[in-house]
């Protein structure tokens, strides 16, 4: 659990511009329909230079 909290904190700091110019986050979302039913999915990510952080749900 602790590594997830650290990643979220770093993503928040990068997104708000605390360490420089703000980084615009990316987001995707959708709904998958199949034999098992309907399942929502999505994620939020930040990309800056060679580094990328993505959290899916």
Backbone bond lengths (Angstrom), bond angles and torsions (degrees), N, CA, C in turn:
res aa  C-N    CA-C-N  psi(-1)  N-CA   C-N-CA  omega(-1)  CA-C   N-CA-C  phi
1 X - - - 1.460 - - 1.531 110.81 -
2 X 1.317 117.10 -36.43 1.461 120.77 -177.04 1.526 112.67 -61.96
3 X 1.368 120.25 -42.66 1.467 119.44 178.57 1.527 112.76 -62.11
4 X 1.327 117.27 -34.02 1.465 120.52 178.84 1.523 109.92 -66.16
5 X 1.324 117.30 -41.78 1.465 121.16 178.62 1.525 110.83 -63.66
6 X 1.328 116.75 -39.23 1.462 120.31 179.04 1.523 110.30 -65.64
7 X 1.339 117.32 -44.14 1.466 120.41 178.68 1.527 111.70 -62.92
8 X 1.316 116.93 -41.71 1.468 119.94 178.64 1.523 111.39 -64.34
9 X 1.327 117.14 -39.15 1.457 120.84 178.14 1.523 111.17 -64.23
10 X 1.328 116.70 -44.82 1.471 119.93 178.44 1.524 111.40 -64.29
11 X 1.329 117.30 -39.59 1.461 120.75 178.40 1.526 110.61 -64.50
12 X 1.321 116.80 -40.43 1.465 120.54 178.42 1.523 110.86 -64.13
13 X 1.330 117.57 -44.22 1.463 120.73 178.93 1.522 111.92 -63.37
14 X 1.316 117.72 -41.86 1.463 120.71 178.38 1.520 110.86 -66.96
15 X 1.319 116.85 -37.55 1.463 121.04 -178.42 1.513 113.40 -70.01
16 X 1.324 118.15 -31.41 1.466 119.83 -177.05 1.516 112.21 -91.05
17 X 1.327 118.05 -8.58 1.451 120.39 177.30 1.509 114.64 87.56
18 X 1.340 118.43 18.08 1.463 120.99 -178.85 1.528 111.63 -65.34
19 X 1.334 117.92 -26.47 1.462 120.57 -178.80 1.518 112.42 -108.42
20 X 1.303 118.39 17.64 1.464 122.13 -179.18 1.517 110.33 145.94
21 X 1.312 115.74 -151.47 1.455 120.85 179.93 1.531 110.66 -65.04
22 X 1.347 118.83 137.98 1.462 121.26 -179.69 1.533 111.75 -61.31
23 X 1.316 115.34 147.81 1.457 122.53 177.98 1.517 107.70 -109.81
24 X 1.312 117.09 127.49 1.461 120.12 -179.77 1.529 109.33 -78.98
25 X 1.336 117.67 124.92 1.460 120.38 -179.99 1.523 111.40 -73.44
26 X 1.325 115.38 158.17 1.460 121.57 173.34 1.518 108.24 -109.29
27 X 1.322 116.42 152.49 1.456 120.55 -178.70 1.514 109.66 -144.39
28 X 1.317 116.16 143.58 1.452 120.36 170.09 1.517 108.45 -138.70
29 X 1.316 116.16 152.09 1.460 121.40 -179.57 1.519 108.37 -156.80
30 X 1.306 114.85 155.24 1.455 119.11 178.51 1.509 111.52 -174.77
31 X 1.309 114.66 -176.31 1.460 122.18 179.63 1.520 107.53 -132.75
32 X 1.323 115.90 129.44 1.460 121.33 176.78 1.524 108.57 -104.80
33 X 1.328 116.13 132.15 1.461 121.67 178.79 1.522 107.62 -117.79
34 X 1.317 116.00 126.08 1.455 120.24 -179.61 1.511 110.95 -151.44
35 X 1.328 115.57 -168.49 1.457 121.19 -178.69 1.527 111.55 -63.59
36 X 1.333 117.09 -28.37 1.458 121.46 179.75 1.516 114.11 -82.72
37 X 1.315 118.26 -3.32 1.461 121.85 -179.83 1.516 112.09 118.19
38 X 1.315 114.94 -161.25 1.461 122.40 -178.23 1.525 108.22 -104.73
39 X 1.344 116.19 130.26 1.459 121.33 -178.12 1.526 110.20 -132.37
40 X 1.342 116.89 121.52 1.469 118.85 174.35 1.526 110.12 -78.98
41 X 1.326 116.80 152.18 1.457 121.78 176.66 1.516 108.98 -147.86
42 X 1.307 115.68 163.58 1.457 120.03 177.40 1.502 111.04 173.71
43 X 1.307 115.13 -176.63 1.450 120.26 179.95 1.512 111.32 -175.23
44 X 1.322 114.35 163.18 1.457 122.42 178.44 1.523 107.24 -131.20
45 X 1.324 116.50 138.09 1.456 119.81 -178.60 1.510 112.84 -141.71
46 X 1.320 114.39 159.34 1.467 122.70 174.50 1.517 107.69 -127.57
47 X 1.324 116.31 135.59 1.456 121.66 179.53 1.524 108.69 -128.02
48 X 1.327 115.84 127.55 1.467 120.28 178.04 1.528 107.64 -146.74
49 X 1.310 116.23 111.92 1.458 120.32 -178.26 1.514 110.76 60.67
50 X 1.314 117.22 -131.99 1.471 120.08 -178.97 1.534 112.81 -83.49
51 X 1.327 118.27 -1.55 1.462 121.61 -176.11 1.519 111.01 -101.91
52 X 1.321 115.58 143.69 1.445 121.90 -179.75 1.526 109.18 -145.88
53 X 1.325 116.69 136.20 1.452 122.72 176.13 1.523 106.66 -126.41
54 X 1.336 116.39 128.93 1.456 120.94 -179.17 1.517 109.08 -136.39
55 X 1.319 116.94 130.67 1.458 122.43 176.73 1.525 107.68 -118.93
56 X 1.319 116.80 117.39 1.456 121.36 -179.73 1.518 111.54 -102.20
57 X 1.314 115.45 154.26 1.465 121.30 175.27 1.502 109.63 -141.68
